[in-house]
Structure formats: structure tokens, C-alpha cells
Amino acid sequence: MLYELLVWIHKTFGTPGFGVFQYITFRSAAAAITALIISFVLGPKIIKLLKRKQIGEQAKAELQGIGLHVNKAGTPTMGGLIVLSSVLIPSLLWADLSNMFIILVLLTTVWMGAVGFLDDYLKVIKKYKKGLVGRYKIIGQISIGVIVASVIYFFPDSFSPSFHNYNTLATIPFAKNMNFDYKEVFIYIPAVIFIITATSNAVNLTDGLDGLAIGTVGIAALCFAIIAYVSGNVNFSDYLNIMYIEGSGELTIFTAALVGASLGFLWFNSYPAQIFMGDTGSLALGGALGTLAILLKKEFILPIIGGIFFAETISVILQVTYFRYTKKKYGEGRRIFRVAPIHHHFEKVGWHESKIVTRFYIMAVMLAIIAMATFKVR
């Protein structure tokens, strides 16, 4: 909104200095700073409100039983409201709201944030033990997946005049000039649904230690910011020999806001956490990352950029599968990890929470560098 006003002033009155607002780099920096300011302003207020209303994290029985996180019960949750405000407001102010890339990623973020908020509301306020019933959560994830996929597949011209040439393509990493084409709608729509659902759930699983999820989301968002900028720039995309996606550069503003929001929330969520994200934040941020990968045609690079989320999810799948297999075969369930997701395994081994988070950050940065390297190692 602010972007349109400032550009109109520049074009109408030729006001000196206002031309800078046309540049993606300037607006991205402004979005990141705005997100940080919003986080620092809203954070203490929301924490104070949640404490007054006694809206705190419930103790998880499965962790209490093994002596983990006993002292975290009662910490304010639903902090995703801070993150969402810090992402959405700067995006609305500084991004081009007529850009379909921006519209879809904002829609996904709000949609999944609403699903997460409902889950948190039922768990924390209504005291429903399991929160939102799993099948309803899945319905929410599938619904937004269908919407995103349908717009991309059936209305490519709403993105740019050339988008129909690559709307169903996905970049294959480490391979020069090779893309995977989904082609058929009955393949593409399920693929988009799977990516958004899997990514939102993966970030949700990762949100188990102070600062872990929001920090790794921030690193992934910074990686996507670079990808969005070079993919939307005809010169950089040509130099790197990657797919030029007209109009996708506007996603740099959203990703910059996401980086700023992540840093801002980390201020309050770092060990010892003053507030937790809850599903309000984790499902929204996961859905946003999945949608960014789809819009930027980097679905196959997503497991590298989001390698931490991928590892957390795989650890749970392996644990559950092996437990069920051994229980059926031997009559007694056995475990690969002491606890899953894997960050709790390291806690049980004896690593301090902050050490686990720091080392996961290091791995996330390494994975981001590898993802960037795939642009030239082909």
C-alpha cells in the first residue's frame, strides 16, 4: 500500500528521492527493518497480555515422562501472532500487492496461520488435549494447496505473460539446463499439496527447543530471498544460468520481512524463551517456505534449504516405523533414537538445549550455502 502511494507521488510530482522506492533492494531492506521494529514493539505487549490471560504452554506428558521441559510449562504461547504481524504488515506496506506471487504467499501464510491459531486456541484456551483434530488440520493444508496449485496451473498469465512457459516446471539441482515438468494437473496439484503440507508439518515438528524453529526459518528465508532476487532479475539469472521468472523478484520483499520477523521473534524466543510460537507461527511459516519453493520452481532444492526440517521429520518417521515393526515382530517396540524428533534425542544424550540449537544453526547455514552452490555446480 505504501509502495503504491510513494511510486504514485514520484510519477505524478517527480519528487526528488522518491524514485528509490521502485527498487526491490531498497524495499526489501525497508521491509526487514519494519519487521524488526514491529517485533520489538509488539513483542513485550503480546507477552504481557498472554501472561495476564494465563495463556501458557501446557506440559507435554511424553516429555515430562522422560524428564524434559518440565520447567517450560506455563510459558506464554501463541507467539506466532508476533511473527505473523511482523511479516504481513511490512509485506503489505512495501510489496506490490497486484503481484500474484505476493498474493499467493501472503494467502498461504494467513491461511495456515489461521489453522494454527485455531489449533492453539483449542489446546491452550479451551483446554482440548489434542487441539484441532488432525483430519481438520489436514483439510486446511490440502485446501490451500489446491488453491495455490490451481492458480499456478490454470491461470499462469495472472503472474506474467511468460509464466505459462514454466508454470509446471521444477529446477533439478546439480544438473545443467534440466527441469522436471509435472505437465498433468493430476500430478501437479497433489505435488503442491504434499509440499505445503509436508513443509508446514516439518517446521511444526522442529519447534521444540527455544529459538530452534524461528532461527532455522530465518536462515532458510534469507536463502530464498537471494533466490527470489536473482530469479526475478534477467541479468543475474542469465549469468547464473538459472530459470528467469518474471515478477518473482517481488518475493524478495516478503522473504526480507520474514528474515526481519525471525530475528525480532528470536529476541524473545532465544534461551530461556519468554514466549513460544505455537502452531500459529510454525504452520504459517512452514506453509510460506513451501509456497516460496513452489513459486520459485525450487521444489527439489527445498530439502537442502530446509534440511533441518527434513531431518526432524525423517527422524519421527523412522522412529514410528521401526517401533511399529519391532512391536509386531518381537512383541515389544524398539527405538532408533532415545526420543523423536531428533533434537530431543540430543537433549536426552546430555547436550544442553542452547548447544543443540547453535549446532543446528551451523548445519542450517552449511545447507544454505550448499543450496546456493547448486546454481553453479552443474
Secondary structure, DSSP 8 states (H G I E B T S, - for coil): -HHHHHHHHHHHH--TTGGGGG-HHHHHHHHHHHHHHHHHHHHHHHHHHHHHTT-B----HHHHTTT-SGGGTT-B--THHHHHHHHHHHHHHHS-TT-HHHHHHHHHHHHHHHHHHHHHIIIIIS--TT-S-HHHHHHHHHHHHHHHHHHHHH-GGGT-TTGGGTTTEEE-TTSTT-EEE--SHHHHHHHHHHHHHHHHHHHHHHTTSTTHHHHHHHHHHHHHHHHHHHHT-HHHHHHHT----TTGGGHHHHHHHHHHHHHHHHHHHSSS-S---HHHHHHHHHHHHHHHHHHTT-TTTHHHHTHHHHHHHHHHHHHHHHHHHHHHHHSS---SSSSSSHHHHHHHHT--HHHHHHHHHHHHHHHHHHHHHTTT--
